[in-house]
């Protein structure tokens, strides 16, 4: 037995063991077909190269800040539109005027109204073109809660803006010149103030008779004659007054001017004032009552002290026992100020009649009642106040009109009656 290794035949099991990757029954050497399958490239039609078809570019994602900016821009645009609408309302409707039919509206404005309630009140008075438009305008301009409570004088034909300015009583609202002539009563003044759109007639009369206001401005309400109003203290002059003024402030203004003038006059006529105080117990109020009567009776300045002397003599002369001033204007004032008091004032036309001037129920009748009337019958100017402070030194007790604003003065009743007779034969006249 030889020690050489035995040759291994092809196809033996050993060969298969030595080449585990070969199929059974075949040699260890790979066949050409098997090599070609392993090296064959992939098919071109089944997987085309990526570069053969261009890709669509991706849309870049917006950063988060862009969306916030767009939202803010939308808010800004919306606010701008709202602002434009508000401006259009303020400018457009602010100029709108209600139809002007010449109506004046004296109203007491209540406090606490909102824009809708304020617009409704103004519309009810015929002062606005559109209630809803006025409400929108008021809301766009700050509402109505700042409107000044109290009496107001409004009128048709005002724009929405003008109405608002008046109700707010803005300090720069328009002014008008108001001239008050000497001798005018507070009733005359009230009519003029209303006509010039400064204050309502009723509100001014109420203010000038308000006891609290009279006390506040220092008008005497005690003494021989108690004050019933500010009559006599509303100094006649020319004033610059604002439209729709508070009537209480107008009263204060006129009384303040009276105070200023009074101080100057008393300083110049302190001796005469002292003499009246010593002989008749007069203070400022009694002097103003006398001055108001002189203002109504006199026409020419040089006769004022003479007329003043007649009335003072009637009060001081022991021979003139009736102490009745017998002045027609005092009785006429009674029918203006207190018409319900006297039956003779029914149907009053402004002219003196025997029934009016002698009616004892007329408290201002100086034919029926001795002494001074209860209060001034008008608001005297400086010339008449001066004549009351320093009347002429005469013994006259009577005077009668002779025409042309002049009078004849007499010391005795006989002389006076003769003068009256001659006057009646000529043209007729009134006498004291």
LUMGUZA-117264 format. One record per residue (C-alpha): residue number from 1; x negated, y negated, z negated. Coordinates in Angstrom, 1 decimal. Example, Ala and Ser with C-alpha at 12.3 -4.5 7.8 and 13.67 -1.06 7.14 Angstrom:
% residues 2
+-----+--------+--------+--------+
! num !      x !      y !      z !
+-----+--------+--------+--------+
!   1 !  -12.3 !    4.5 !   -7.8 !
!   2 !  -13.7 !    1.1 !   -7.1 !
+-----+--------+--------+--------+
***
This chain:
% residues 432
+-----+--------+--------+--------+
! num !      x !      y !      z !
+-----+--------+--------+--------+
!   1 !    0.0 !    0.0 !    0.0 !
!   2 !   -1.5 !   -3.3 !    1.2 !
!   3 !   -1.7 !   -6.3 !   -1.1 !
!   4 !   -1.0 !   -8.9 !    1.7 !
!   5 !    2.2 !  -10.7 !    1.4 !
!   6 !    5.1 !   -9.5 !    3.4 !
!   7 !    6.2 !  -11.6 !    6.3 !
!   8 !    9.6 !  -13.1 !    5.9 !
!   9 !   12.0 !  -12.7 !    8.8 !
!  10 !   13.9 !  -15.5 !   10.2 !
!  11 !   17.5 !  -15.5 !    9.0 !
!  12 !   16.7 !  -13.9 !    5.7 !
!  13 !   18.3 !  -14.9 !    2.5 !
!  14 !   15.0 !  -16.2 !    1.3 !
!  15 !   14.9 !  -18.6 !    4.1 !
!  16 !   18.3 !  -19.8 !    3.2 !
!  17 !   17.2 !  -20.3 !   -0.4 !
!  18 !   14.1 !  -22.2 !    0.8 !
!  19 !   16.4 !  -24.5 !    3.0 !
!  20 !   19.6 !  -25.1 !    1.0 !
!  21 !   20.7 !  -27.7 !    3.4 !
!  22 !   20.9 !  -25.2 !    6.4 !
!  23 !   24.1 !  -23.3 !    7.3 !
!  24 !   24.2 !  -19.6 !    6.6 !
!  25 !   22.7 !  -17.4 !    9.4 !
!  26 !   20.6 !  -20.2 !   10.9 !
!  27 !   17.0 !  -21.2 !   10.6 !
!  28 !   15.6 !  -23.9 !    8.4 !
!  29 !   14.8 !  -26.1 !   11.3 !
!  30 !   17.6 !  -28.6 !   11.9 !
!  31 !   19.2 !  -28.4 !   15.3 !
!  32 !   19.2 !  -31.4 !   17.6 !
!  33 !   22.9 !  -31.8 !   17.3 !
!  34 !   22.8 !  -32.3 !   13.6 !
!  35 !   20.1 !  -35.0 !   13.9 !
!  36 !   22.0 !  -37.0 !   16.5 !
!  37 !   25.2 !  -37.1 !   14.3 !
!  38 !   23.2 !  -38.6 !   11.4 !
!  39 !   21.6 !  -41.4 !   13.5 !
!  40 !   24.6 !  -42.4 !   15.5 !
!  41 !   25.4 !  -46.2 !   15.0 !
!  42 !   28.9 !  -47.3 !   14.0 !
!  43 !   31.4 !  -48.0 !   16.7 !
!  44 !   31.5 !  -51.6 !   18.0 !
!  45 !   35.2 !  -51.5 !   18.6 !
!  46 !   36.3 !  -50.4 !   15.2 !
!  47 !   34.2 !  -53.0 !   13.1 !
!  48 !   33.4 !  -56.1 !   15.1 !
!  49 !   30.8 !  -58.4 !   13.7 !
!  50 !   32.0 !  -61.2 !   11.4 !
!  51 !   30.4 !  -63.8 !   13.6 !
!  52 !   32.4 !  -62.9 !   16.7 !
!  53 !   35.6 !  -64.8 !   15.4 !
!  54 !   35.1 !  -68.3 !   13.6 !
!  55 !   36.8 !  -68.7 !   10.2 !
!  56 !   39.3 !  -71.5 !    9.4 !
!  57 !   37.8 !  -73.9 !    6.9 !
!  58 !   39.3 !  -74.0 !    3.4 !
!  59 !   41.2 !  -77.1 !    2.2 !
!  60 !   39.2 !  -78.5 !   -0.7 !
!  61 !   41.1 !  -78.5 !   -4.0 !
!  62 !   42.1 !  -82.0 !   -5.3 !
!  63 !   40.5 !  -83.0 !   -8.6 !
!  64 !   43.0 !  -83.4 !  -11.5 !
!  65 !   42.4 !  -87.2 !  -11.7 !
!  66 !   44.0 !  -87.7 !   -8.2 !
!  67 !   47.4 !  -86.5 !   -9.4 !
!  68 !   47.3 !  -88.9 !  -12.4 !
!  69 !   46.4 !  -91.8 !  -10.2 !
!  70 !   49.3 !  -91.1 !   -8.0 !
!  71 !   51.7 !  -90.9 !  -11.0 !
!  72 !   50.4 !  -94.2 !  -12.3 !
!  73 !   50.7 !  -95.8 !   -8.9 !
!  74 !   54.3 !  -94.7 !   -8.8 !
!  75 !   55.0 !  -96.2 !  -12.1 !
!  76 !   53.4 !  -99.5 !  -11.1 !
!  77 !   55.4 !  -99.6 !   -7.9 !
!  78 !   58.6 !  -98.9 !   -9.8 !
!  79 !   57.9 ! -101.6 !  -12.3 !
!  80 !   57.1 ! -104.0 !   -9.5 !
!  81 !   60.4 ! -103.3 !   -7.9 !
!  82 !   62.3 ! -103.8 !  -11.1 !
!  83 !   60.4 ! -107.0 !  -11.7 !
!  84 !   61.3 ! -108.2 !   -8.2 !
!  85 !   65.0 ! -107.4 !   -8.9 !
!  86 !   64.8 ! -109.3 !  -12.2 !
!  87 !   63.2 ! -112.3 !  -10.5 !
!  88 !   65.8 ! -112.2 !   -7.8 !
!  89 !   68.5 ! -112.2 !  -10.5 !
!  90 !   66.9 ! -115.0 !  -12.5 !
!  91 !   66.2 ! -117.2 !   -9.5 !
!  92 !   69.2 ! -116.3 !   -7.4 !
!  93 !   72.0 ! -116.1 !  -10.0 !
!  94 !   70.4 ! -118.7 !  -12.2 !
!  95 !   71.3 ! -121.2 !   -9.5 !
!  96 !   74.8 ! -120.0 !   -9.0 !
!  97 !   77.5 ! -122.5 !  -10.1 !
!  98 !   81.1 ! -121.9 !  -11.0 !
!  99 !   83.7 ! -123.9 !   -9.1 !
! 100 !   83.8 ! -127.5 !  -10.5 !
! 101 !   87.4 ! -128.6 !  -11.2 !
! 102 !   86.3 ! -131.2 !  -13.7 !
! 103 !   87.1 ! -129.2 !  -16.7 !
! 104 !   85.3 ! -130.0 !  -20.0 !
! 105 !   85.1 ! -127.2 !  -22.5 !
! 106 !   84.6 ! -128.0 !  -26.2 !
! 107 !   83.8 ! -124.7 !  -27.9 !
! 108 !   82.5 ! -123.4 !  -31.2 !
! 109 !   79.9 ! -120.8 !  -30.2 !
! 110 !   80.0 ! -117.8 !  -32.6 !
! 111 !   76.8 ! -116.2 !  -33.7 !
! 112 !   75.7 ! -112.6 !  -33.0 !
! 113 !   77.1 ! -112.2 !  -29.4 !
! 114 !   75.3 ! -109.9 !  -27.0 !
! 115 !   74.8 ! -110.6 !  -23.3 !
! 116 !   78.1 ! -109.0 !  -22.3 !
! 117 !   80.2 ! -110.7 !  -25.0 !
! 118 !   78.6 ! -114.1 !  -24.2 !
! 119 !   79.3 ! -113.7 !  -20.5 !
! 120 !   82.9 ! -112.7 !  -21.2 !
! 121 !   83.4 ! -115.8 !  -23.3 !
! 122 !   82.0 ! -118.1 !  -20.7 !
! 123 !   84.0 ! -116.4 !  -18.0 !
! 124 !   87.2 ! -116.8 !  -20.0 !
! 125 !   86.6 ! -120.5 !  -20.1 !
! 126 !   86.0 ! -120.7 !  -16.3 !
! 127 !   82.4 ! -121.6 !  -16.7 !
! 128 !   80.7 ! -118.9 !  -14.6 !
! 129 !   81.2 ! -117.6 !  -11.1 !
! 130 !   80.9 ! -113.9 !  -12.1 !
! 131 !   81.1 ! -112.4 !  -15.5 !
! 132 !   79.0 ! -109.3 !  -14.5 !
! 133 !   76.5 ! -111.5 !  -12.8 !
! 134 !   76.2 ! -113.8 !  -15.9 !
! 135 !   75.7 ! -110.7 !  -18.1 !
! 136 !   72.9 ! -109.4 !  -15.9 !
! 137 !   71.3 ! -112.8 !  -15.8 !
! 138 !   71.4 ! -113.1 !  -19.6 !
! 139 !   69.9 ! -109.7 !  -20.0 !
! 140 !   67.1 ! -110.5 !  -17.6 !
! 141 !   66.4 ! -113.8 !  -19.5 !
! 142 !   66.3 ! -112.5 !  -23.0 !
! 143 !   69.9 ! -112.1 !  -24.1 !
! 144 !   72.2 ! -114.4 !  -26.0 !
! 145 !   71.2 ! -113.8 !  -29.6 !
! 146 !   69.2 ! -117.1 !  -29.6 !
! 147 !   72.1 ! -119.2 !  -28.6 !
! 148 !   72.8 ! -121.9 !  -31.2 !
! 149 !   75.8 ! -121.3 !  -33.3 !
! 150 !   78.2 ! -124.2 !  -33.7 !
! 151 !   80.0 ! -126.8 !  -31.6 !
! 152 !   79.0 ! -127.1 !  -28.0 !
! 153 !   80.3 ! -129.3 !  -25.1 !
! 154 !   80.1 ! -127.5 !  -21.7 !
! 155 !   81.6 ! -128.2 !  -18.4 !
! 156 !   82.4 ! -126.6 !  -15.0 !
! 157 !   79.8 ! -126.9 !  -12.2 !
! 158 !   76.8 ! -126.0 !  -14.4 !
! 159 !   74.5 ! -123.3 !  -13.1 !
! 160 !   73.8 ! -120.2 !  -15.1 !
! 161 !   70.4 ! -121.5 !  -16.0 !
! 162 !   71.8 ! -124.9 !  -17.2 !
! 163 !   74.4 ! -123.1 !  -19.3 !
! 164 !   71.7 ! -121.0 !  -20.9 !
! 165 !   69.5 ! -124.1 !  -21.6 !
! 166 !   72.4 ! -126.0 !  -23.2 !
! 167 !   73.5 ! -123.0 !  -25.4 !
! 168 !   69.8 ! -122.6 !  -26.5 !
! 169 !   69.7 ! -126.4 !  -27.1 !
! 170 !   66.2 ! -126.5 !  -25.5 !
! 171 !   64.3 ! -129.6 !  -26.5 !
! 172 !   63.6 ! -130.6 !  -22.9 !
! 173 !   67.2 ! -130.7 !  -21.7 !
! 174 !   68.3 ! -133.9 !  -19.9 !
! 175 !   69.2 ! -137.1 !  -21.7 !
! 176 !   71.6 ! -139.9 !  -20.9 !
! 177 !   71.8 ! -143.5 !  -22.1 !
! 178 !   74.8 ! -144.2 !  -24.3 !
! 179 !   75.8 ! -147.7 !  -25.0 !
! 180 !   78.1 ! -148.4 !  -28.0 !
! 181 !   79.5 ! -151.9 !  -28.0 !
! 182 !   80.0 ! -153.9 !  -31.2 !
! 183 !   83.3 ! -153.3 !  -32.9 !
! 184 !   84.0 ! -149.8 !  -31.4 !
! 185 !   85.5 ! -147.3 !  -33.7 !
! 186 !   84.3 ! -143.7 !  -34.1 !
! 187 !   87.3 ! -142.7 !  -32.0 !
! 188 !   86.0 ! -144.9 !  -29.1 !
! 189 !   82.5 ! -143.5 !  -29.6 !
! 190 !   83.8 ! -140.0 !  -29.5 !
! 191 !   85.5 ! -140.6 !  -26.2 !
! 192 !   82.4 ! -142.0 !  -24.7 !
! 193 !   80.2 ! -139.2 !  -26.0 !
! 194 !   82.5 ! -136.7 !  -24.4 !
! 195 !   82.7 ! -138.5 !  -21.1 !
! 196 !   78.9 ! -138.6 !  -20.9 !
! 197 !   78.6 ! -134.9 !  -21.9 !
! 198 !   76.8 ! -135.6 !  -25.1 !
! 199 !   79.2 ! -134.2 !  -27.7 !
! 200 !   82.9 ! -133.1 !  -27.9 !
! 201 !   85.5 ! -135.6 !  -29.0 !
! 202 !   87.0 ! -133.4 !  -31.7 !
! 203 !   83.6 ! -132.2 !  -33.0 !
! 204 !   82.2 ! -135.7 !  -33.3 !
! 205 !   85.3 ! -136.9 !  -35.2 !
! 206 !   85.0 ! -133.9 !  -37.5 !
! 207 !   81.3 ! -134.5 !  -38.1 !
! 208 !   81.8 ! -138.2 !  -38.9 !
! 209 !   84.4 ! -137.2 !  -41.5 !
! 210 !   82.6 ! -134.3 !  -43.1 !
! 211 !   82.1 ! -135.0 !  -46.8 !
! 212 !   78.9 ! -132.9 !  -47.0 !
! 213 !   77.4 ! -134.8 !  -44.1 !
! 214 !   78.5 ! -138.2 !  -45.6 !
! 215 !   76.7 ! -137.3 !  -48.8 !
! 216 !   73.7 ! -136.1 !  -47.0 !
! 217 !   73.2 ! -139.3 !  -45.1 !
! 218 !   73.9 ! -141.4 !  -48.2 !
! 219 !   77.2 ! -143.0 !  -47.3 !
! 220 !   78.9 ! -144.4 !  -50.4 !
! 221 !   81.9 ! -142.4 !  -51.3 !
! 222 !   82.5 ! -144.1 !  -54.7 !
! 223 !   83.1 ! -147.6 !  -56.0 !
! 224 !   86.0 ! -149.9 !  -55.3 !
! 225 !   86.7 ! -148.3 !  -51.9 !
! 226 !   85.9 ! -144.6 !  -51.3 !
! 227 !   84.5 ! -143.6 !  -47.9 !
! 228 !   86.8 ! -141.5 !  -45.7 !
! 229 !   84.4 ! -141.3 !  -42.8 !
! 230 !   81.2 ! -142.7 !  -41.3 !
! 231 !   83.2 ! -145.5 !  -39.8 !
! 232 !   81.2 ! -148.8 !  -40.1 !
! 233 !   77.9 ! -146.9 !  -40.4 !
! 234 !   77.6 ! -145.9 !  -36.7 !
! 235 !   75.5 ! -148.8 !  -35.5 !
! 236 !   76.4 ! -150.2 !  -32.1 !
! 237 !   73.4 ! -150.0 !  -29.8 !
! 238 !   72.0 ! -148.2 !  -26.8 !
! 239 !   70.7 ! -144.7 !  -27.4 !
! 240 !   69.0 ! -141.9 !  -25.4 !
! 241 !   70.9 ! -138.8 !  -26.3 !
! 242 !   70.6 ! -135.3 !  -25.0 !
! 243 !   73.4 ! -133.4 !  -23.2 !
! 244 !   75.4 ! -131.1 !  -25.5 !
! 245 !   73.9 ! -132.5 !  -28.7 !
! 246 !   74.9 ! -131.4 !  -32.1 !
! 247 !   77.5 ! -134.0 !  -33.2 !
! 248 !   76.1 ! -133.9 !  -36.7 !
! 249 !   72.7 ! -134.9 !  -35.3 !
! 250 !   74.3 ! -137.7 !  -33.3 !
! 251 !   76.0 ! -139.0 !  -36.4 !
! 252 !   72.7 ! -138.8 !  -38.3 !
! 253 !   71.0 ! -140.8 !  -35.5 !
! 254 !   73.6 ! -143.6 !  -35.5 !
! 255 !   73.7 ! -143.8 !  -39.3 !
! 256 !   69.9 ! -144.0 !  -39.5 !
! 257 !   69.9 ! -146.9 !  -37.1 !
! 258 !   72.5 ! -148.6 !  -39.3 !
! 259 !   70.3 ! -148.0 !  -42.3 !
! 260 !   67.4 ! -149.6 !  -40.6 !
! 261 !   69.3 ! -152.7 !  -39.5 !
! 262 !   71.0 ! -153.1 !  -42.9 !
! 263 !   67.7 ! -153.2 !  -44.7 !
! 264 !   66.4 ! -155.9 !  -42.4 !
! 265 !   69.6 ! -158.0 !  -42.8 !
! 266 !   69.8 ! -157.7 !  -46.5 !
! 267 !   66.2 ! -158.8 !  -46.8 !
! 268 !   67.0 ! -161.9 !  -44.8 !
! 269 !   70.3 ! -162.6 !  -46.6 !
! 270 !   69.5 ! -161.3 !  -50.1 !
! 271 !   71.0 ! -164.4 !  -51.8 !
! 272 !   74.3 ! -164.1 !  -50.0 !
! 273 !   74.5 ! -160.4 !  -50.8 !
! 274 !   73.8 ! -161.1 !  -54.4 !
! 275 !   76.5 ! -163.7 !  -54.6 !
! 276 !   79.1 ! -161.3 !  -53.1 !
! 277 !   78.1 ! -158.7 !  -55.7 !
! 278 !   78.4 ! -161.2 !  -58.5 !
! 279 !   81.7 ! -162.7 !  -57.5 !
! 280 !   83.6 ! -159.8 !  -55.9 !
! 281 !   81.6 ! -156.8 !  -57.0 !
! 282 !   80.8 ! -155.9 !  -53.4 !
! 283 !   78.2 ! -153.5 !  -52.2 !
! 284 !   77.1 ! -152.4 !  -48.8 !
! 285 !   80.4 ! -150.7 !  -48.0 !
! 286 !   82.6 ! -153.7 !  -48.8 !
! 287 !   80.4 ! -155.9 !  -46.7 !
! 288 !   80.7 ! -153.5 !  -43.8 !
! 289 !   84.5 ! -153.5 !  -44.1 !
! 290 !   84.5 ! -157.3 !  -44.0 !
! 291 !   82.1 ! -157.3 !  -41.1 !
! 292 !   84.3 ! -154.9 !  -39.1 !
! 293 !   87.3 ! -157.2 !  -39.5 !
! 294 !   85.2 ! -160.2 !  -38.4 !
! 295 !   84.0 ! -158.2 !  -35.4 !
! 296 !   87.6 ! -157.6 !  -34.3 !
! 297 !   88.8 ! -161.2 !  -34.9 !
! 298 !   85.9 ! -163.2 !  -33.5 !
! 299 !   84.9 ! -163.7 !  -29.9 !
! 300 !   82.2 ! -166.4 !  -30.0 !
! 301 !   79.3 ! -166.0 !  -32.3 !
! 302 !   79.5 ! -169.5 !  -33.9 !
! 303 !   82.9 ! -168.8 !  -35.3 !
! 304 !   82.0 ! -165.6 !  -37.1 !
! 305 !   80.8 ! -167.3 !  -40.3 !
! 306 !   84.0 ! -169.4 !  -40.3 !
! 307 !   86.3 ! -166.4 !  -39.9 !
! 308 !   84.3 ! -164.7 !  -42.6 !
! 309 !   84.9 ! -167.7 !  -44.9 !
! 310 !   88.6 ! -167.6 !  -44.4 !
! 311 !   88.8 ! -164.0 !  -45.6 !
! 312 !   86.4 ! -164.4 !  -48.5 !
! 313 !   88.4 ! -167.6 !  -49.6 !
! 314 !   91.6 ! -165.6 !  -49.6 !
! 315 !   90.1 ! -163.1 !  -51.9 !
! 316 !   88.5 ! -165.7 !  -54.2 !
! 317 !   90.7 ! -168.8 !  -54.2 !
! 318 !   93.1 ! -168.7 !  -57.2 !
! 319 !   95.6 ! -170.7 !  -55.3 !
! 320 !   95.9 ! -168.0 !  -52.7 !
! 321 !   97.7 ! -165.6 !  -55.0 !
! 322 !   98.7 ! -162.9 !  -52.5 !
! 323 !   95.1 ! -162.0 !  -51.6 !
! 324 !   96.4 ! -160.6 !  -48.4 !
! 325 !   94.0 ! -160.9 !  -45.4 !
! 326 !   96.9 ! -160.6 !  -42.9 !
! 327 !   94.7 ! -159.3 !  -40.0 !
! 328 !   96.4 ! -157.5 !  -37.2 !
! 329 !   93.4 ! -155.3 !  -36.2 !
! 330 !   93.5 ! -153.6 !  -39.6 !
! 331 !   97.0 ! -152.4 !  -39.1 !
! 332 !   96.3 ! -151.3 !  -35.6 !
! 333 !   93.4 ! -149.2 !  -36.8 !
! 334 !   95.7 ! -147.5 !  -39.3 !
! 335 !   97.9 ! -146.3 !  -36.4 !
! 336 !   94.7 ! -145.0 !  -34.6 !
! 337 !   93.2 ! -143.2 !  -37.5 !
! 338 !   96.2 ! -142.0 !  -39.5 !
! 339 !   99.3 ! -142.2 !  -37.2 !
! 340 !  101.2 ! -139.6 !  -39.1 !
! 341 !  101.2 ! -141.7 !  -42.3 !
! 342 !  103.4 ! -144.6 !  -41.0 !
! 343 !  106.7 ! -144.2 !  -39.2 !
! 344 !  106.0 ! -147.5 !  -37.4 !
! 345 !  103.1 ! -145.9 !  -35.6 !
! 346 !  105.4 ! -143.6 !  -33.6 !
! 347 !  105.1 ! -144.7 !  -30.0 !
! 348 !  102.2 ! -146.9 !  -30.8 !
! 349 !  100.9 ! -148.7 !  -27.6 !
! 350 !   97.8 ! -150.4 !  -29.1 !
! 351 !   99.5 ! -153.8 !  -29.5 !
! 352 !  100.6 ! -155.4 !  -32.8 !
! 353 !  104.3 ! -155.5 !  -33.6 !
! 354 !  106.0 ! -156.9 !  -36.7 !
! 355 !  106.9 ! -153.3 !  -37.6 !
! 356 !  103.4 ! -152.0 !  -37.3 !
! 357 !  101.5 ! -154.8 !  -39.1 !
! 358 !  104.0 ! -155.0 !  -42.0 !
! 359 !  104.6 ! -151.3 !  -42.6 !
! 360 !  103.8 ! -150.6 !  -46.3 !
! 361 !  103.2 ! -146.9 !  -45.4 !
! 362 !  100.3 ! -148.0 !  -43.2 !
! 363 !   97.4 ! -148.0 !  -45.6 !
! 364 !   95.4 ! -150.3 !  -43.4 !
! 365 !   98.1 ! -153.0 !  -43.2 !
! 366 !   96.6 ! -156.1 !  -44.8 !
! 367 !  100.0 ! -157.8 !  -44.5 !
! 368 !  101.6 ! -155.2 !  -46.8 !
! 369 !   98.6 ! -154.5 !  -49.1 !
! 370 !   96.3 ! -157.1 !  -50.8 !
! 371 !   92.5 ! -157.0 !  -50.7 !
! 372 !   90.3 ! -155.1 !  -48.3 !
! 373 !   91.6 ! -152.1 !  -46.3 !
! 374 !   90.5 ! -148.6 !  -47.4 !
! 375 !   87.5 ! -148.7 !  -45.0 !
! 376 !   85.8 ! -150.3 !  -42.0 !
! 377 !   88.0 ! -150.5 !  -38.9 !
! 378 !   85.1 ! -150.3 !  -36.5 !
! 379 !   81.3 ! -150.5 !  -36.4 !
! 380 !   80.1 ! -154.1 !  -36.6 !
! 381 !   76.9 ! -155.5 !  -35.0 !
! 382 !   74.3 ! -157.7 !  -36.6 !
! 383 !   76.1 ! -161.0 !  -36.0 !
! 384 !   79.2 ! -159.9 !  -37.8 !
! 385 !   77.3 ! -158.3 !  -40.7 !
! 386 !   75.3 ! -161.5 !  -41.0 !
! 387 !   78.6 ! -163.5 !  -41.2 !
! 388 !   79.9 ! -161.2 !  -43.9 !
! 389 !   76.7 ! -161.5 !  -45.9 !
! 390 !   76.5 ! -165.3 !  -45.6 !
! 391 !   80.0 ! -166.7 !  -44.7 !
! 392 !   80.3 ! -170.4 !  -44.1 !
! 393 !   80.9 ! -172.6 !  -47.1 !
! 394 !   84.5 ! -173.9 !  -46.4 !
! 395 !   87.9 ! -174.1 !  -47.9 !
! 396 !   89.7 ! -172.7 !  -44.9 !
! 397 !   92.5 ! -170.2 !  -45.6 !
! 398 !   94.0 ! -169.9 !  -42.1 !
! 399 !   93.1 ! -169.8 !  -38.4 !
! 400 !   95.0 ! -169.5 !  -35.2 !
! 401 !   93.8 ! -168.7 !  -31.7 !
! 402 !   93.8 ! -171.6 !  -29.2 !
! 403 !   92.6 ! -169.8 !  -26.1 !
! 404 !   89.2 ! -169.1 !  -24.6 !
! 405 !   88.2 ! -167.0 !  -27.6 !
! 406 !   88.3 ! -169.9 !  -29.9 !
! 407 !   90.4 ! -170.8 !  -33.0 !
! 408 !   91.7 ! -173.7 !  -35.0 !
! 409 !   91.0 ! -173.5 !  -38.8 !
! 410 !   93.1 ! -174.9 !  -41.5 !
! 411 !   93.0 ! -175.4 !  -45.3 !
! 412 !   96.7 ! -175.6 !  -45.9 !
! 413 !   99.7 ! -173.7 !  -44.8 !
! 414 !  101.4 ! -176.8 !  -43.4 !
! 415 !   98.5 ! -177.7 !  -41.2 !
! 416 !   98.3 ! -174.1 !  -40.1 !
! 417 !  102.1 ! -173.9 !  -39.2 !
! 418 !  101.7 ! -177.1 !  -37.2 !
! 419 !   98.9 ! -175.6 !  -35.2 !
! 420 !  100.9 ! -172.4 !  -34.6 !
! 421 !  103.9 ! -174.5 !  -33.4 !
! 422 !  101.7 ! -176.4 !  -30.9 !
! 423 !  100.1 ! -173.2 !  -29.7 !
! 424 !  103.5 ! -171.4 !  -29.1 !
! 425 !  104.7 ! -174.4 !  -27.1 !
! 426 !  101.7 ! -174.1 !  -24.9 !
! 427 !  100.8 ! -170.5 !  -24.3 !
! 428 !  101.7 ! -168.4 !  -27.4 !
! 429 !   99.2 ! -166.9 !  -29.7 !
! 430 !   98.6 ! -165.0 !  -32.9 !
! 431 !   97.8 ! -166.6 !  -36.2 !
! 432 !   96.6 ! -165.7 !  -39.7 !
+-----+--------+--------+--------+
***
